[in-house]
Amino acid sequence: MEENTFIPYEQALSILDEHQGNFPTENLKLSACIGCFLAEDLVADRDFPPFDRVTMDGIAIAHSAFEKGQRTFGIESTAAAGSPQQTLKDPSRCIEVMTGAIMPKGVDTVIRYEDLSITDTNATIQLDALRHRQNVHFKGMDISKGSIIVNKGERLSSAEINIAAAVGKASLAVKQLPRVIIFSTGDELVAVDEQPELHQIRRSNVYGIQATLKEWGITADLHHLADDKIEMLAVISRTLTEYDLLVFTGGVSKGKFDYLPDVLEELRVKKHFHKIQQRPGKPFWFGSTTDRKKIFALPGNPVSSFVCVYMYLRFWLQRSLGLTPEILYVKLKNDVEFKPDLVYFLEATLESRTDGSLVAEAIRGNGSGDFANLVKTDGFLILPQNKSQFFANEVYPFVSYRAKW
């Protein structure tokens, strides 16, 4: 690939897909698995429900007796949840049943207490019609034994943890997420708790990326690199042995002190691409080592860096976990004009309308350094190349940075 070749957005995704991470698995106790990514299918070890289950407190009868005109039934016994299955001995009588109990043999229909007049010995049905087999949750109705309930690759929420417990999984095989370090670069950056001089700014990109990764279940360390090639060589060489994923912000453009591409080349990191036909975030650099460590070198401008995290780092992580990234499509609320022949990631707010549609209003900021615009918006519209006019009510992909990942 030529040094100055800008590749299309779609090609960048394809290259990232070709170089997925190889995350090993580990077994964790169920209580420690929330937020983890499942590395095994959750399979039903029995039918769900495992028996014909009563769903209302009341009485259970043989529906045929009701059809013959019988309305008052003597109470033969009581079946509680957790007790062994009973059998109705006299088909003209009933069994009092509790929610969750196994349906007794010899009965097929449950009538709730609210539809009964009941004494210690008899229950009278106060309805003119009954639905056969009502108020019963039948065996295997939800899931049959051997069926996959949750596919591997899913991120474990409380719902999946509930399922895992129900199928007897005291521990789960989950993906071991990568060890990550995020570097800020540049002599103009000072620590968050320092008062910057007029020519300086605080390091903010790395905290935003760290927080984003934390939302995705990944812990990342932080480090700052000065514009010193010798220092960069030493520090990056060491961290390549300690971490699986290195993320840089800044140092990848054409500036005199943008040493990072040369440093990575000297460290024999293979470049897969550098520069994409997009705005913002054109200078994005991606590469890997022979032992499959991955390097994401993002532009230093805050919005550019943020875009590349959501458009590329998230895509790579999802594909490495075996997930198929979901695409949200929305209607454009306002007309947009963008003449450069580039993919345009445009910040927008998202509105849910009463007709069920999602509408995005494009909110232009003041360039890729305007990170304050990020807090006013909900995500990015993906406006394609080879087009300069985008009109209201047209539909485009949308990537949210406020939604659950």
N, C-alpha and C positions, 0 to 999 in steps of 0.2 A: 504494500500500500504506500503510495507517495506520501512524503512528509506533510505536504500541504493539502492533501485530499480531505475534503469534508464529506463524510458519508451520510446517507439518508437516515432518518430516525428509525425506520423499519429495519434497516440493516444493522443498526446498533443493537436493537432488541434481539435480532437473530444471532448476533455474535455473543451477546450475553447468555442466550439460551444454550449455545454450543459449549459454554464454559461454566456450567453450573457448579456450585459447590457440592462437595461430598460430605454431608453431615452424618457422623456416626450416631448410633442409637445408645441409649442408656435406660436402665430400669429404675423408676422412681416409685415411692409409695404413693398411693392414690391421693393422699392429702397434699402432696407436694406438686401435683401435676397441673394445677390450674394455670392457664396461659401457655402451656407447653404444646408442642406439635406432635400429634399422635403418629407413632411409627408402626402401628399394627392395626388391623381391622378389629372393631368390636363386634363380636359375633354372639348371637343369642344362644345361650347354653340350654334353653328350654323354650317352650312356647310362651308367648306373652299375650294375655295372661296365661298362667300355667294350668288353670282350671276354669270352669264356668263360674264366674264371680258375681255375687249379688251386688247391685249398685245402689240399692235403696233399703233403708230400714222398713220392715213391714212383714208381710206374710208371703209364702210361696205356696202355690196350688197347682193342681193339674188343670190346665185350661179347659179340657173337655168337660169337667164338672160344671164350670161356669156356663159353658155353651148349652148345657142341659137345663139351665135355669137355677142352679143352686147359687145362693148368695151368702148364706151363713155357713161358716166352717168351724168345726171344733179344732182347737189348737192342740196338736199332738206333742210337740216339743219345741225347743228353741235352738237355733244354730247360730253360734257366735263366730266372729272372725278369728281365725287361728285354731279352730276346733276341727276334728276329723269330720269327714263327710257323713251326713246322716241319710237315712232312707225313710220316706213316707210309707208307713205300713197300711194306712187306710186311705184310698184315693178320694174319699168324701171329706177328708179332714185337711188340715194345713199345717205347715211348720212356720213358726215365727222365725224370721231371718234378720240378721244384722248386716250392714254394709261391709263388704270385704269378705264375707263368709263364702265358703265353697257351696255351690248350689246343691241342695240335697237331691238324691235320686228319687224318681217318682213324681217330681214336680217340674214345671217348665215355665212358669209365669210368676212374676213378683208384683204385688200390689203394695204401694207405700202406705204408711200409717195415716197420712193425710186423707186418704180415700177410704178409710175404714172406720167403723164403729166397733170398738174392741172392749171386751171384758176379760176377766182372768181366764175364762175357758173357751170363749167364742170370739170370732171376728166376722163382722158383717160388711160385705163390700157395698159401697154406696155409689157405684158407677153402673151405667147402663151398658157400657161396652168396654172390653179389654182387648189390648193388642197381644196376640199370642207371642210368648217369649219376651215380653217387655221387661225392662229393668234388669237385664242380665248381660254381662260382659263375657262373651263366650271365649272359650279356650282357643288361643292362636289367632284371635281376631286382629290383634295389632301386629304381631311378628311371629313367624313360625321358627321353630328350632333350626339352627344352622344358618339363618339369614344374617347378612351383614347389616348392623344397625348404624354404625358410624364408620366411615371409610378412613383409612390411614391418610395422614396429611392434614386432617382437620385440626384447627386450634381448639384446645379444650376449654370450653366455658363450663359454667355450673351445670348446664343441661347434659353435656357429654360425661361429666364426672358422675352425675346421677345414673346415667345409663351404665357406665363402667361398674359402679357398685352393684347395680341390679343384675349384671351378668357374672358377678363374683370375682371381679378383678381387683385384688387388694393392691396390686402394683401394675404399672403400665410401661410398655416400651415407648419412649418418646425420643424425638430428635434432639441431639446434643448441639445446641446452637453455637455458631462460630465465636471464637475469641476475637474481639474487635478493639482496635485502637484508632482514635480519630486525632489527626494532626491539624492544628492551625499553623499557617506559615506566614512569615513577613515581619520585618522590623517595625512596621507601623502599628502593630497590635500590642496592646498591653492587657494585663490581667483584669478580670471583671471588677475587682475591688480596688483598682488603682484609678487615680485621677488622670485622664489622658491630657497630654499637651495638645496644643492646637493642631499639630500635624499627626496626631495619633488617634486611634479608635480602640474600643475594647473588643476583646475576642468574644464574638457572639455566635458565629456560625456553628462552632463545635458544640455549643450547649444545645442549640436547636436540633442538630443531628443526633446528639446523645439522647435527648428527650424523645425524639421520634423513634429511635431504635428501642428505647425502653418501652414505648407503647406497643412495639411489636414483640416484646418479650426478650430483648437482647440487651445485655449489659456491655457498656463500652468504656474504656479508659481514654483519658485525654492527655495530649502532650503538645507543646509548642516548639516549633522549629524557627530559628532565626534565619535570615538570608545569608547563610554561611555554608558553602558547598561541602567543606570538610566535615562540619558537624552533621550535616544532613546525611552524608555517606555513612558515618559511624552509627548514628542513631537508627536510621532505617535498616541498615544491615543487621543490627541486633534485633530489632522488633520483627523482622521477617522470620526469625527463628522462634519467636515467642507468641505470635498472633496468626490467626487464620485469615483475617480480613483487615486491610489497612485502608483507611479513608482519609484523604487529604482535602483541605480547602485552601485554594490559592496556589500560586507558583507554577501554573500550567499554561499561562498565556505566552506572549512574545516579549515580555519585559526583559530588560537587561539582567535582572536579578531573579528571573523565573528559572531556577536551576533544576526543578523537580524532574522534568522529562529526561534530562541528561544524567541525573543521579540514578534514576531507575534503570536507565540503559546500562550504566556502568555496573550496576548490581545484577545485571543479567535478568532483569524482569522483562518478559516478552510483552511488547505493546501489541494489543489487538486492534485498538483504534485510538485516534486522537483528533477531535474536532467533528462536530455533527452539524448537519444542515438544520439548525433550529435557532429560535430566539425565545427566551434567553438561554445561556448555557453552552454556547458553541465550543469552548475549549475543553470540554470534558474528555478525560483520558482514562482508558481501562486496560489493564494488563494482568498477567499472572506469572508465577514462577513455575519451575519444573516440578516442585512438590505441591502444586495446586493451591498456593496462597494467592489470594485475589487482591488487587489494588484498584481502588476507585479514587482518582484524582479529580476533584471537582473545582470549578471556577471559584474564585474568591468572593465575587459579588454575592451578597446575601440571597437575592431572589434566584439567581442562577444556580447557586449551590442547593437551595431548597428544591427547585424544580428537578434537578438531577437526582436528588435523593428519592423523590416520589416517583419519577418517571423511569429510573434505571436501577437504583439500588433496591428498591422495593420489588421491582419485577424480577431481578436476579434472585433475591431471597425467596420469593414465592416459587419460582421455577425450581430452585434448589431443594425446596421442601416438597416438591411434587404437586404443587398447586397450579391451577389454571387461573391466572388473574381475571377477575370479573371486570367488565367494562360497563360503566354507567352512561347512558345516552340521555341527553337533555335538549330542550328547545332553547334556542338563543332568543333572548328578550329584546336586544337592541342590535342595530346594524353595526358592523365592524369593517373597517378597511385596513388592509395590511399588504403592502406592495412587495416587499422582499420575497424572493422565492425560497422560503424557509417554512418549516413547521413552526407554528406560533403557539406557545403555551401561555395562554392569557388568563390572568386571574379574574375570578368571577364570584358573585354571590349566588346561592342556590335557593330557590323558592319552590315550595310544594303547594300546588293549587288544588282547589276543591274538585276539579275534574279529573284528578289523579295524575296530572302531568307535572314534570319537573322543569323549571325554567331557570336558566342561568343568565344573569346580567353581567356583561363584561365590564370590569372596572379597571381602567388603565391607570397604572401608577406612574412614577417618574423615573422609569428605567430599572435596570437590574440591581441597583443599589438601594431601592426604596423598599426596605424590608417592613416598614410600618404599614404598607398596603396589605401585607399578608394577614394582619389581624382584622382587616375590614372585609376579607373575602373568605370563601369556603373551599376553594379548590381551583383547578386549572381546566379551562377548555383546551382541547387539542384541535387546533384549526389547521387543516392540511396544506401542503405545498401546492403549487400550480393553480392557486386561486388567490385573488386579491380582495374580493368582495364577499362578505358574509352577512346574510340578511336575517332579520327577526323571523322566528318560527322555523328556521332550518334546524336540523338535528345534528349534534356533534358529540363526540366522546367527552367525558368529564371525569377528572380524577380529583376526588375529595381528599383534603387533608384534615378534615374534622370528623370523618366517619370512622366506624370500627374497621380495622384491617382484617 
